[in-house]
Amino acid sequence: MIRIVGGGLAGCEAAWQAAARGVPVTLHEMRPVRATAVHKTDRLAELVCSNSFRGAKLENAVGLLKEEMRRLDSLIMRVAGETSVPAGGALAVDRERFAAGVTGAIERNPRITVVREEVSRIPATGGPAAPVILATGPLTSAALSAEIAALVGQDHLYFYDAISPIVLAESIDRSKVFRGSRWDQATDGDYLNCPLDAEEYRALHEALVTAELTDVHDFDRARFFEGCLPVEVMARRGLDTLRFGPLKPVGLTDPASGRRPHAVVQLRQDNLAAEHYSLVGFQTQIKWGEQRRVLRMIPGLEQGEFVRYGMIHRNTYINAPTVLRETWQTRSDPGLLIAGQISGVEGYVESAASGLMAGVNAAALVQGRPLIAPPRTTAMGALAHYVSHANPSDYQPMNVAFGLLPSLERPPRNRRERRQALAERALNDLAAWSGALGLHDERATAVLS
Ligand SMILES: Cc1cc2nc3c(=O)[nH]c(=O)nc-3n(C[C@H](O)[C@H](O)[C@H](O)COP(=O)(O)OP(=O)(O)OC[C@H]3O[C@@H](n4cnc5c(N)ncnc54)[C@H](O)[C@@H]3O)c2cc1C
């Protein structure tokens, strides 16, 4: 039997993979008995912020990672495909249907028992026959965090992230915004774009840099993940930083003027019914009352009703290279595995991918089979290698990136072709490796269908 603590993206994927291999699983999830600061429901695999699983194409590293997961019968990828909403070149989901789909699949699985309780101590592993996976995520409860800190010592880190606001669709002034995806307005596009002229942009910038921020306990120690910087932190770097970042107007033409706007705030559809839109790149720690004032300066959002404001939150993760092996087992106890955001990866897809590998390995421990570490040339293998081998002195959680894969012997000069070649090599190597290990086997497929 395997015990998994945390019913998020990593924990659910791990449970699914282990059960697909015939191993019984008990999955402990503390919600709704104990809430986190950010989750809103009692559903498993609730997405706490954006509804996007990012790029869908293979020449995008996260697109490759998703494809590899699909080929290994990932539950998270299957449900994401079933609940997807239009999002240009990205895979985005209806968050409610997604969480409901994963919860239903887990609860109906006869080999998985879901227990709703907070686990406040790291469960003792019963040796290889009874491994434990910790997958309690960035908002791990305080008691368990203290236990993990004791286990991994001073390398247990605290870190902060911020999330974007969501606006009610019917409160958007459609006469001011236009539909379109960057470089693709012919097909109508999946985003609503709020165009700003130079004066509107300057005023918004001024409001962002002067708005009052929420107090964050021990704020002096706050460090942000570079890929998810609060909008006001970016704005403080210079007047044009946002215009070259999330508010860049390139690839967009405002049909009202026939010209490229000075800057653009993009709104991405957040649920299938298109009732909610999230503000792309507007993760923020501005006080809620202030957010309403500042965001209403965006053309089209003058009467905006915000169903969720942006906020800042704690992100807990371990210094993975000092703690983990490539198999997601801890170095100190091979029966204890750590997966998901707390293991030192960054992002929904990366968290689920680590859960996939941890679930397969926990099942292998129970069944006395060899443990897996996918080839380094694959996105999954590169991620596993990064968490277990990166330099621990300045360890940062990492989104998957092509830079983590070994370079090609004869790399094409063109970036797109180089990425395509890396993806092709990864999928070939994955097929050879998983075929040899019988990973994509009939048992897994049988439970999926
Ligand atoms: C506010 C916020 C915004 C984020 N935004 C994004 C984003 O937009 N895009 C992106 O790709 N990534 C984002 N991330 C990062 C990360 O990818 C997600 O947090 C992702 O959900 C991590 O998956 P996970 O399975 O590791 O953790 P989670 O999905 O958080 O799952 C962990 C589960 O463990 C439970 N739990 C915690 N402690 C205990 C305990 N002691 N006992 C039992 N259960 C427990 C929790 O209730 C939770 O259900 C964000 C993170 C946060 C916190």
The ligand as an SDF file (V2000), in Angstrom:
LIG
                    3D

 53 58  0  0  0  0  0  0  0  0999 V2000
   -1.2960   31.0370   -5.1860 C   0  0  0  0  0  0  0  0  0  0  0  0
   -0.5460   30.2110   -6.1760 C   0  0  0  0  0  0  0  0  0  0  0  0
   -0.6240   30.5090   -7.5000 C   0  0  0  0  0  0  0  0  0  0  0  0
    0.0000   29.7120   -8.4340 C   0  0  0  0  0  0  0  0  0  0  0  0
   -0.1830   29.9770   -9.7400 N   0  0  0  0  0  0  0  0  0  0  0  0
    0.2860   29.1290  -10.6690 C   0  0  0  0  0  0  0  0  0  0  0  0
   -0.0350   29.3340  -12.0350 C   0  0  0  0  0  0  0  0  0  0  0  0
   -0.7380   30.2560  -12.3950 O   0  0  0  0  0  0  0  0  0  0  0  0
    0.4660   28.4700  -12.9510 N   0  0  0  0  0  0  0  0  0  0  0  0
    1.2330   27.4150  -12.5710 C   0  0  0  0  0  0  0  0  0  0  0  0
    1.6290   26.6370  -13.4530 O   0  0  0  0  0  0  0  0  0  0  0  0
    1.5570   27.2070  -11.2860 N   0  0  0  0  0  0  0  0  0  0  0  0
    1.1060   28.0250  -10.3160 C   0  0  0  0  0  0  0  0  0  0  0  0
    1.4110   27.8400   -8.9960 N   0  0  0  0  0  0  0  0  0  0  0  0
    2.4110   26.8450   -8.6200 C   0  0  0  0  0  0  0  0  0  0  0  0
    2.0400   25.3580   -8.6080 C   0  0  0  0  0  0  0  0  0  0  0  0
    2.1880   24.8320   -9.8750 O   0  0  0  0  0  0  0  0  0  0  0  0
    0.6860   25.0200   -8.0990 C   0  0  0  0  0  0  0  0  0  0  0  0
    0.6620   25.4020   -6.7700 O   0  0  0  0  0  0  0  0  0  0  0  0
    0.3570   23.5170   -8.2000 C   0  0  0  0  0  0  0  0  0  0  0  0
   -0.9580   23.3820   -7.7410 O   0  0  0  0  0  0  0  0  0  0  0  0
    1.2970   22.6270   -7.4410 C   0  0  0  0  0  0  0  0  0  0  0  0
    0.7900   21.3040   -7.4360 O   0  0  0  0  0  0  0  0  0  0  0  0
    0.9790   20.4100   -6.1420 P   0  0  0  0  0  0  0  0  0  0  0  0
    0.2730   19.1350   -6.3890 O   0  0  0  0  0  0  0  0  0  0  0  0
    2.4120   20.3570   -5.7870 O   0  0  0  0  0  0  0  0  0  0  0  0
    0.2810   21.2410   -4.9550 O   0  0  0  0  0  0  0  0  0  0  0  0
   -1.3000   21.5650   -4.7550 P   0  0  0  0  0  0  0  0  0  0  0  0
   -2.0050   21.5280   -6.0450 O   0  0  0  0  0  0  0  0  0  0  0  0
   -1.3440   22.8010   -3.9210 O   0  0  0  0  0  0  0  0  0  0  0  0
   -1.7760   20.3390   -3.8910 O   0  0  0  0  0  0  0  0  0  0  0  0
   -1.3350   20.1140   -2.5800 C   0  0  0  0  0  0  0  0  0  0  0  0
   -2.5000   19.6010   -1.7760 C   0  0  0  0  0  0  0  0  0  0  0  0
   -2.0440   19.1920   -0.4870 O   0  0  0  0  0  0  0  0  0  0  0  0
   -2.9860   19.5810    0.4790 C   0  0  0  0  0  0  0  0  0  0  0  0
   -2.2810   19.6530    1.7680 N   0  0  0  0  0  0  0  0  0  0  0  0
   -1.4150   20.6010    2.1900 C   0  0  0  0  0  0  0  0  0  0  0  0
   -0.9460   20.2660    3.4150 N   0  0  0  0  0  0  0  0  0  0  0  0
   -1.5310   19.1130    3.7660 C   0  0  0  0  0  0  0  0  0  0  0  0
   -1.4440   18.2810    4.9140 C   0  0  0  0  0  0  0  0  0  0  0  0
   -0.6560   18.5790    5.9390 N   0  0  0  0  0  0  0  0  0  0  0  0
   -2.2110   17.1480    4.9630 N   0  0  0  0  0  0  0  0  0  0  0  0
   -3.0310   16.8220    3.9230 C   0  0  0  0  0  0  0  0  0  0  0  0
   -3.1470   17.5730    2.8050 N   0  0  0  0  0  0  0  0  0  0  0  0
   -2.3930   18.7140    2.7280 C   0  0  0  0  0  0  0  0  0  0  0  0
   -3.5540   20.8760   -0.0380 C   0  0  0  0  0  0  0  0  0  0  0  0
   -4.8260   21.1330    0.4850 O   0  0  0  0  0  0  0  0  0  0  0  0
   -3.5650   20.6450   -1.5440 C   0  0  0  0  0  0  0  0  0  0  0  0
   -4.7960   20.1420   -1.9950 O   0  0  0  0  0  0  0  0  0  0  0  0
    0.8050   28.6220   -8.0220 C   0  0  0  0  0  0  0  0  0  0  0  0
    0.9280   28.3620   -6.6710 C   0  0  0  0  0  0  0  0  0  0  0  0
    0.2500   29.1240   -5.7590 C   0  0  0  0  0  0  0  0  0  0  0  0
    0.3260   28.7860   -4.2920 C   0  0  0  0  0  0  0  0  0  0  0  0
  1  2  1  0
  2  3  1  0
  2 52  2  0
  3  4  2  0
  4  5  1  0
  4 50  1  0
  5  6  2  0
  6  7  1  0
  6 13  1  0
  7  8  2  0
  7  9  1  0
  9 10  1  0
 10 11  2  0
 10 12  1  0
 12 13  2  0
 13 14  1  0
 14 15  1  0
 14 50  1  0
 15 16  1  0
 16 17  1  0
 16 18  1  0
 18 19  1  0
 18 20  1  0
 20 21  1  0
 20 22  1  0
 22 23  1  0
 23 24  1  0
 24 25  2  0
 24 26  1  0
 24 27  1  0
 27 28  1  0
 28 29  2  0
 28 30  1  0
 28 31  1  0
 31 32  1  0
 32 33  1  0
 33 34  1  0
 33 48  1  0
 34 35  1  0
 35 36  1  0
 35 46  1  0
 36 37  1  0
 36 45  1  0
 37 38  2  0
 38 39  1  0
 39 40  1  0
 39 45  2  0
 40 41  1  0
 40 42  2  0
 42 43  1  0
 43 44  2  0
 44 45  1  0
 46 47  1  0
 46 48  1  0
 48 49  1  0
 50 51  2  0
 51 52  1  0
 52 53  1  0
M  END
$$$$
